[in-house]
Structure formats: C-alpha cells, structure tokens
Amino acid sequence: MSTLVASAYSDPTMTADPYIKQYLMTAGPTPLPPQVSQVMAEPIAYHRAPAFVEVHARALARLREVFQTSNEVLSFASSGSGAMESAVANLVVPAEPVTVASAGKFGERWLELARSFGGEVAHLDSEWGEAIQPDALDRTIKEMGRPPRAVFVTQSETSTGVVHDVRALTEVAHRHDAVIVVDAISGLGAVDLPQDEWGVDVVISGSQKSLMCPPGLGFASVGERAMALAAETSDGGRYYFDWSRTAKGQAEDPPNSPFTPAVTLWRALDVALGLILEEGLENVFDRHAVLARAARAGIEAMGLERFGPDDYGANVVTAARMPEGIDGAAVPKLMRDRYGVTAAGGQGRLNGRIVRIAHCGYFGAFDIVIALTALEAALADAGADVEPGAAAGAAQRVFSRAGRAPEPVA
Ligand SMILES: *Cc1c(COP(=O)(O)O)cnc(C)c1O
C-alpha cells in the first residue's frame, strides 16, 4: 500500500517515508523547468570563451526585458541578500539618514543591513500581514529631521504574502527627492513591476524564486540617479559589491565581468528567461494571478482564514492562518513527511501561525491542487475538521471560470 493511501487523512502513526514522491512548493528555491536543469549538465565553460560570452550577453539582454528597463542589470554571484547588500553598500553612508519601510521579515532585512553600514535609519514598522501605506511613508519621511538619501522597501513581502504598491511608494520617495530601492526578490517575474515606466531607481532580485533558476545569482538594476549617488561616496566599505566596477565590465561590448561569473547558473538563467519571454510577461503575470485566486479559494473552502488583506495583486504566495487549537508548526512538517509536499510555515513572529502556499515561478494549476490537498490532509491528521476535496474543488472551479488551467511554458 502506498504511503499516501495509508496515511491520508487518517493514520496518526505514519512517519516520514523517504521514498514518497517529492513536490517542492516553497517560494524559493522554486522548482526548475526540466530544460533549465538539463542545461546545467553541460561542461563548465571558460568565462572568456566565445561560447560563454554569447550566453552571458544574451541573458543580460533578457534580464533587461524581464526587469522592463534599459539599465544595465548588475549581476553578482550571491543569493538575493547579496544584491540587497550591494544597494546598502553603495547608497548608505555612516550617520546619513535613510528610510526603511517594512511589513515583514524580509523588509526588516533592509533595517539590519542599513544599520550594519552605519546609516541613521528612520523605520516605518507596519503590521505584518498589512501593506505599507504610502501616506504613512510620507509622514515618516516628513518627521525625519533631514531628508533621506534613499528609501528601502519590499515589493512582495514573502513572509506574509503582501505585495506592495511600488508605484505609489516610488512617488512618495521622489516627492522627498530620495531614491527608492525595491527588494523584488520573490515578485519579479510574477507581478508586474515596469521599472523604467514607474521610475523606480533600484530593483533588486534573485535567481531562485519567480525566475525559475537555482539559488546563486543576485541582481541590481540601477538607474542613473542611484548610480550617480553611489559614485559620490567611493571611499571604502565595498569591493566585490561596488556597483561601478560591475557596471563598467558589463557595459563593455561584448559584456565582461570583473569577477568569475557563476557560469553554470548563467546557462540556467539564459534558458529560464527565454521560457519566461516565450510565454510572454503579460501571460506570466496572468498565470500567477489565476493560481493565486485558486489558492485563495481553496483556503477559504477549507474553512481557513486567509492571512493578509484582500488583495488581488498578491500573487506570489498565499498564506493561511492555522485554526485555533491546531499546532501550526506541525502542519508543514506533516505535509512534507507524509505527503512529500514541502511548503513553508511562518517565519519570525508568524512562526506556527500560518502556512504559505507558493505560486511563483514554474508553477501550474495542478501544483496548486496538490499543495491545497496536502494542506487539507495534514490539517485533518492534526485534528482539524476539514472535508476531503473541498479545497481542490474550489481551485478547479477557479480554473474553469478562468477558461484554462494555467501552465507555464516548458
Ligand atoms: C527570499 C527573499 C529574500 C532573501 O533572498 P536570499 O536569496 O535568500 O538571500 C529577500 N527578500 C525577499 C522578498 C525574499 O523573498
């Protein structure tokens, strides 16, 4: 008898089965399209050889399309946080004012980074699960004695599911003549963020979330004004992450890299971005929107409360509040150990209180059905009163109303 049948909804003695089929359903790393995995088996290329130079140049051009910018998208061999650190290392000056607006665990990373670099930080600390309000940011900046050099915010706050109104926050920062830096590590490639059209000064991202690559590449798309501001302060505190060094290399024809690029990951990125552009950015954003609607409908059909505001732009991860009397931290463990579905629980102050269903990157309709069904089964195992199949049915009704079961290009 398979583990799934033996344990589904019933047998509390079942323990982890290492042979159960595994489903990666987290918001990062995310699953890879087979073509992306396969290209990484190619022999390692010398990074000055024509074969790699061509991949690098094409992937950089594709990055500009996905970031919707004419900026050079500066790239680092780091996780997303490395690219965040690059922004702070280039823009924060000891004892000079900056503003951080956060509403979750990742937003707070800006605070920690800015303080580490000695910035005088004004912090707008919004409730986790709520969105940062543009007028609250405006008030925070007004109350600062001196205007900030830079404002640091998060597009998709992956710890809560909230997606911020980057356009409105950008307008506020610009009203005060500050540059804005947006952490779009999970949301870029899932939710529209037209950098140049909205005038966003700096957009940060990483390879392993909506961009369908393994972890290990960090990106900073830096506009002219932010580049100029960084150039005013070139005295120490940065070397590998110095924007001008990487910008100079990448601006050569063909583009160069001042350091050894992660050649294998560049091959993967080239293929993954090709898939995103083949599907088309609009279609990619629509697919994420339908998947998010299905996740929300499934959670409600299970009788769970959704965490976070009713927001039809929140299409990266969907969080469900765990019911009273249920050990929330046990639920993702049950999902993984009994059903092979790896989903994330809550982080920081949300530990044990929520479960997050990801739909960013290489996710299609049936992934959502699987994640919801595993959540339902784990909740039943943990003693909650749920009706088998309720969530899957609700998700499927969303897909049929949308006229399609959205699937990524592969
Ligand atoms: C994942 C994530 C990060 C951290 O990225 P790493 O690649 O783990 O360094 C930062 N911000 C957001 C919004 C994220 O989703």
The ligand as an SDF file (V2000), in Angstrom:
LIG
                    3D

 15 15  0  0  0  0  0  0  0  0999 V2000
   13.9170   35.2040   -0.4840 C   0  0  0  0  0  0  0  0  0  0  0  0
   13.8470   36.6310   -0.2020 C   0  0  0  0  0  0  0  0  0  0  0  0
   14.9530   37.3360    0.2580 C   0  0  0  0  0  0  0  0  0  0  0  0
   16.2500   36.6630    0.5810 C   0  0  0  0  0  0  0  0  0  0  0  0
   16.8620   36.1940   -0.5530 O   0  0  0  0  0  0  0  0  0  0  0  0
   18.1080   35.1760   -0.4430 P   0  0  0  0  0  0  0  0  0  0  0  0
   18.2790   34.7680   -1.8720 O   0  0  0  0  0  0  0  0  0  0  0  0
   17.6810   34.0760    0.4640 O   0  0  0  0  0  0  0  0  0  0  0  0
   19.2550   35.9240    0.0830 O   0  0  0  0  0  0  0  0  0  0  0  0
   14.8360   38.6850    0.4540 C   0  0  0  0  0  0  0  0  0  0  0  0
   13.6850   39.3270    0.1950 N   0  0  0  0  0  0  0  0  0  0  0  0
   12.6060   38.6790   -0.2470 C   0  0  0  0  0  0  0  0  0  0  0  0
   11.3510   39.4430   -0.5070 C   0  0  0  0  0  0  0  0  0  0  0  0
   12.6400   37.3140   -0.4650 C   0  0  0  0  0  0  0  0  0  0  0  0
   11.5490   36.6740   -0.9030 O   0  0  0  0  0  0  0  0  0  0  0  0
  1  2  1  0
  2  3  1  0
  2 14  2  0
  3  4  1  0
  3 10  2  0
  4  5  1  0
  5  6  1  0
  6  7  2  0
  6  8  1  0
  6  9  1  0
 10 11  1  0
 11 12  2  0
 12 13  1  0
 12 14  1  0
 14 15  1  0
M  END
$$$$
